[in-house]
Amino acid sequence: MLCDRIASLRAGAPAPVLVALDGRSAVGKSTLAQQIATRTAALVIDGDDFYRGGGDAFWQARNPAEKVDLAIDWRRQRVLLTKLRRGEPAWWQPYDWEVDDGRLAAEVNVGPAAVVILDGAYSARRELADLFALRALLDVPRQERRERLLRREGECYRAQWEARWSEAEDLYFEQLMPPESFDLVLDGS
């Protein structure tokens, strides 16, 4: 269904089609983005590349709204997406997850692309809405998502993740960007 929507948008648009693929952690956004990229030759940008970093004390001192605003540097995303929307080459420096201390990794350069997918939680946020032709939400029931996170990361990480991010995701997906805010809601179960 998502590939069909992208093809339809591509047929009617001379400019690149930008898609936000949003959803809570462990719903399968990255897997779906790669499947779509294979079928549409889309450029996929990992939203986690724009994580701001910060230790436990920094995030514990933040309320859910601050976490939503600060976790992902949407201002850097906006600069990148604006260039790609104009059909220009672009670059960014992803967060360096290997050292995980706030440093950025080596620059990533990309050429223009007919379809660009920003894959990640908070990708469809209102501050970027004007750039997207399509904002899609991938949704999975809470218990299934928790089980996926447990399998992927282990119990200790899942518990730490939930303590740090669960309230922020609840705020974003229930109040700031509820399902009806999206152009398309996909069932990822």
Wavefront OBJ file of the C-alpha trace (Angstrom):
o trace
v 0.000 0.000 0.000
v 2.797 2.429 0.880
v 4.660 1.683 -2.352
v 1.467 2.329 -4.330
v 0.982 5.689 -2.603
v 4.580 6.659 -3.326
v 4.219 5.651 -6.994
v 1.049 7.726 -7.265
v 2.761 10.749 -5.735
v 5.775 10.280 -8.008
v 3.555 10.213 -11.092
v 2.074 13.573 -10.244
v 5.171 15.364 -8.939
v 8.138 16.696 -10.874
v 10.036 17.311 -7.599
v 11.375 14.574 -5.336
v 8.793 12.901 -3.106
v 9.681 13.031 0.574
v 8.094 10.510 2.933
v 8.162 10.452 6.735
v 7.933 6.923 8.118
v 7.173 7.395 11.787
v 6.302 5.075 14.642
v 7.262 4.021 18.114
v 10.444 2.134 18.836
v 10.545 -1.486 17.602
v 7.507 -1.317 15.306
v 9.577 -2.247 12.226
v 10.118 1.157 10.601
v 13.642 0.426 9.404
v 12.706 -2.976 8.014
v 9.767 -1.492 6.136
v 11.855 1.450 4.888
v 14.439 -0.928 3.413
v 11.722 -3.000 1.730
v 10.237 0.129 0.210
v 13.663 1.342 -0.892
v 14.235 -1.933 -2.726
v 10.966 -1.526 -4.631
v 11.124 2.222 -5.279
v 14.884 2.986 -5.366
v 14.297 5.418 -2.493
v 17.031 7.040 -0.475
v 16.467 6.076 3.177
v 17.718 8.406 5.880
v 17.895 6.936 9.376
v 16.337 9.403 11.797
v 18.574 8.025 14.561
v 21.512 9.623 12.724
v 20.211 12.891 14.158
v 20.099 11.805 17.804
v 21.557 14.560 19.981
v 23.184 12.310 22.562
v 23.266 12.907 26.275
v 23.820 10.842 29.368
v 21.367 9.550 31.925
v 21.488 12.695 34.071
v 20.728 14.930 31.074
v 17.680 12.922 29.991
v 16.405 12.312 33.529
v 16.287 16.080 34.029
v 13.979 16.499 30.994
v 10.204 16.237 30.911
v 8.490 14.315 28.074
v 7.934 17.443 25.925
v 11.604 18.394 26.208
v 12.616 14.874 25.251
v 10.407 14.994 22.147
v 11.929 18.321 21.150
v 15.541 17.496 21.978
v 16.068 13.787 21.254
v 16.299 14.155 17.480
v 17.842 17.267 15.950
v 14.985 18.060 13.605
v 16.608 21.364 12.661
v 19.516 19.502 11.029
v 16.997 17.163 9.414
v 15.163 20.171 8.004
v 18.307 21.538 6.340
v 19.043 18.155 4.762
v 15.470 17.498 3.641
v 15.122 20.988 2.157
v 18.125 20.383 -0.091
v 16.875 16.967 -1.142
v 13.396 18.334 -1.832
v 14.960 20.865 -4.202
v 16.704 17.985 -5.990
v 20.165 18.964 -4.759
v 22.945 16.763 -3.398
v 23.177 16.895 0.386
v 25.251 15.684 3.327
v 25.002 15.131 7.052
v 27.084 13.784 9.887
v 25.339 10.960 11.732
v 25.502 10.480 15.459
v 28.428 8.182 16.261
v 26.717 5.280 18.039
v 30.025 3.406 18.399
v 31.437 5.964 20.859
v 27.978 7.182 22.007
v 29.319 10.321 23.651
v 27.761 13.050 21.540
v 30.318 12.997 18.740
v 29.312 12.823 15.123
v 30.665 10.243 12.699
v 32.080 10.732 9.220
v 30.066 12.769 6.766
v 27.510 10.995 4.590
v 27.049 12.442 1.099
v 24.034 11.664 -1.062
v 22.982 12.736 -4.485
v 19.524 13.805 -5.464
v 16.850 11.100 -5.262
v 13.346 10.817 -6.696
v 12.063 9.363 -3.410
v 13.455 10.137 0.038
v 12.276 8.340 3.179
v 13.049 9.724 6.616
v 12.762 6.658 8.829
v 12.461 7.211 12.550
v 10.441 8.145 15.577
v 9.443 11.818 15.495
v 10.135 12.030 11.737
v 6.640 13.296 10.846
v 6.714 16.061 13.432
v 4.846 19.259 12.655
v 8.064 21.266 12.295
v 8.897 19.237 9.168
v 5.369 18.648 7.839
v 5.607 21.113 4.947
v 8.492 19.136 3.441
v 6.684 15.808 3.150
v 4.365 14.609 0.414
v 3.362 11.725 2.692
v 3.520 11.130 6.442
v 2.985 7.482 7.345
v 2.626 5.930 10.781
v 3.597 2.306 11.331
v 1.659 1.000 14.311
v 1.990 -2.199 16.343
v 0.172 -3.127 19.559
v 2.134 -2.135 22.684
v 2.746 -5.674 23.944
v 4.033 -6.906 20.591
v 6.314 -3.876 20.339
v 7.674 -4.490 23.851
v 8.367 -8.129 22.959
v 10.208 -7.070 19.799
v 12.317 -4.601 21.777
v 13.076 -7.306 24.334
v 14.193 -9.767 21.611
v 16.236 -7.132 19.825
v 17.950 -5.500 22.797
v 17.503 -7.638 25.904
v 15.650 -7.025 29.178
v 18.114 -4.564 30.702
v 18.111 -2.292 27.656
v 14.331 -2.521 27.242
v 13.804 -1.483 30.856
v 16.271 1.409 30.514
v 14.687 2.480 27.228
v 11.188 2.462 28.687
v 12.289 4.442 31.725
v 13.881 7.099 29.516
v 11.645 7.317 26.437
v 8.226 5.752 27.005
v 6.551 8.907 28.339
v 7.983 10.996 25.493
v 6.667 8.562 22.876
v 3.273 8.519 24.627
v 3.114 12.310 24.461
v 4.152 12.432 20.810
v 1.989 9.592 19.464
v -1.074 10.223 21.642
v -1.230 14.027 21.841
v 1.178 15.796 19.483
v 0.887 13.398 16.521
v -2.041 11.039 17.103
v -2.858 8.578 14.299
v -5.348 10.947 12.648
v -2.472 13.428 12.078
v -0.922 11.072 9.520
v -1.780 10.644 5.852
v -1.548 6.889 6.174
v -1.590 4.486 9.148
v -0.124 1.034 8.552
v -0.569 -2.026 10.754
v 2.870 -3.506 11.361
v 1.756 -6.589 13.297
l 1 2 3 4 5 6 7 8 9 10 11 12 13 14 15 16 17 18 19 20 21 22 23 24 25 26 27 28 29 30 31 32 33 34 35 36 37 38 39 40 41 42 43 44 45 46 47 48 49 50 51 52 53 54 55 56 57 58 59 60 61 62 63 64 65 66 67 68 69 70 71 72 73 74 75 76 77 78 79 80 81 82 83 84 85 86 87 88 89 90 91 92 93 94 95 96 97 98 99 100 101 102 103 104 105 106 107 108 109 110 111 112 113 114 115 116 117 118 119 120 121 122 123 124 125 126 127 128 129 130 131 132 133 134 135 136 137 138 139 140 141 142 143 144 145 146 147 148 149 150 151 152 153 154 155 156 157 158 159 160 161 162 163 164 165 166 167 168 169 170 171 172 173 174 175 176 177 178 179 180 181 182 183 184 185 186 187 188 189
